[in-house]
Amino acid sequence: MQFLDVTTSLDLVDGKLLVGHHQSIDSHYLDDLAETRLASTVTREGMFMKVASIPAAIVDSWAAQGFNILDQRVGAADILRRLRAEDMGRLIATAKRV
């Protein structure tokens, strides 16, 4: 499994500075999340449950849009809803209802 650091790019387009944040995600990592999601259907959870694994670039992007997943008022259901809405369901690590 390999995560690469978030890289930032600066581009000047039509007189506007565009800042991009990019992060590569190893396909094996997404495959492992799929296995974890499948295994969650037959696993009894203890004190903690892995709900999702969200790359730093997405966390940063959401924060810039006003959605801070580190805010205590943002719950797991809010995060899962946003992942599904943005077609990032492969980052979800559980098939259980949260």
C-alpha positions as CSV (number, residue, x, y, z in Angstrom):
1,M,0.0,0.0,0.0
2,Q,1.4,3.3,-1.0
3,F,0.1,6.8,-0.3
4,L,1.9,9.7,-1.9
5,D,2.0,13.1,-0.3
6,V,-0.4,15.7,-1.4
7,T,1.1,17.8,-4.1
8,T,0.1,21.3,-4.9
9,S,0.1,22.8,-8.3
10,L,-0.2,26.5,-9.3
11,D,-1.5,27.4,-12.7
12,L,-2.2,30.8,-14.3
13,V,-5.3,30.5,-16.5
14,D,-7.0,33.6,-18.1
15,G,-5.3,35.8,-15.5
16,K,-6.5,33.7,-12.6
17,L,-4.3,31.7,-10.2
18,L,-5.6,28.2,-9.9
19,V,-4.4,26.1,-7.0
20,G,-4.8,22.3,-7.3
21,H,-4.2,19.7,-4.6
22,H,-3.6,16.2,-5.9
23,Q,-2.9,12.8,-4.2
24,S,-2.3,9.5,-5.8
25,I,-4.0,6.5,-4.2
26,D,-2.8,3.0,-4.8
27,S,-5.4,0.7,-6.4
28,H,-4.5,-2.0,-3.8
29,Y,-5.6,0.3,-1.1
30,L,-9.1,0.7,-2.7
31,D,-9.2,-3.1,-3.0
32,D,-8.3,-3.5,0.7
33,L,-11.2,-1.1,1.5
34,A,-13.6,-3.2,-0.5
35,E,-12.5,-6.3,1.4
36,T,-12.9,-4.5,4.7
37,R,-16.4,-3.3,3.6
38,L,-17.4,-6.9,2.7
39,A,-16.0,-8.3,5.9
40,S,-17.9,-5.7,8.0
41,T,-21.1,-7.5,7.2
42,V,-20.1,-10.5,9.3
43,T,-17.9,-8.8,11.9
44,R,-19.2,-7.6,15.3
45,E,-17.7,-4.2,16.1
46,G,-16.2,-3.4,19.4
47,M,-15.5,0.1,20.7
48,F,-14.5,1.5,17.4
49,M,-15.5,0.9,13.8
50,K,-13.6,1.9,10.7
51,V,-16.2,3.8,8.6
52,A,-14.2,5.3,5.8
53,S,-10.7,6.2,4.8
54,I,-10.5,9.7,3.2
55,P,-7.3,10.9,1.6
56,A,-5.9,14.2,2.8
57,A,-6.4,15.9,-0.5
58,I,-10.2,15.3,-0.2
59,V,-10.2,16.5,3.4
60,D,-8.4,19.7,2.3
61,S,-10.8,20.2,-0.7
62,W,-13.9,19.7,1.5
63,A,-12.5,22.1,4.1
64,A,-12.0,24.8,1.4
65,Q,-15.7,24.2,0.4
66,G,-16.8,24.7,4.1
67,F,-17.2,21.1,5.0
68,N,-14.7,20.3,7.8
69,I,-14.8,16.6,8.8
70,L,-12.8,17.4,11.9
71,D,-15.6,19.6,13.2
72,Q,-17.4,17.8,16.1
73,R,-20.8,18.7,14.6
74,V,-20.0,16.7,11.5
75,G,-21.0,13.1,12.0
76,A,-20.1,9.9,10.3
77,A,-23.4,9.9,8.5
78,D,-22.7,13.3,7.0
79,I,-19.3,12.2,5.8
80,L,-20.7,9.0,4.2
81,R,-23.5,10.9,2.6
82,R,-21.0,13.3,1.0
83,L,-18.8,10.5,-0.2
84,R,-21.7,8.8,-1.9
85,A,-23.0,12.1,-3.4
86,E,-19.5,12.8,-4.9
87,D,-19.2,9.3,-6.3
88,M,-16.5,8.3,-3.8
89,G,-18.2,5.3,-2.3
90,R,-15.1,3.2,-2.7
91,L,-13.5,5.0,0.2
92,I,-16.3,3.7,2.5
93,A,-15.0,0.9,4.8
94,T,-18.2,-0.5,6.2
95,A,-21.4,-1.9,4.8
96,K,-23.2,-1.3,8.1
97,R,-25.6,1.5,8.7
98,V,-24.0,4.4,10.6
